[in-house]
Amino acid sequence: MFKNGTLTSIPYMAFCFVTIMSGIVSDKIIESKKLSRSVVRKIFNSIGFFGPMIAVIVLMFVTCAYAYVGVILVTISLGFR
């Protein structure tokens, strides 16, 4: 029971971590004046759309024998949401 609960919570912990870190990184990029605010938003939105899409497509090919690979892909999918 504990193992299942831990595996279930991993994607949500990743979601919190990635959300906070992406905000910090995007703010640093904007403050450095390397890219405009519009370009930074477009880049991070693209990562947020295509990252989970690729993870879910790959998840279709994972069998039950590789449960941890499935958890990693769901974590990526939810983390970059």
Sequence and secondary structure as in RCSB ss.txt:
>XXXX:A:sequence
MFKNGTLTSIPYMAFCFVTIMSGIVSDKIIESKKLSRSVVRKIFNSIGFFGPMIAVIVLMFVTCAYAYVGVILVT
ISLGFR
>XXXX:A:secstr
 HHHHHHHHHHHHHHHHHHHHHHHHHHHHHHTTSS HHHHHHHHHHHHHHHHHHHHHHHTT  GGGHHHHHHHHH
HHHHT 
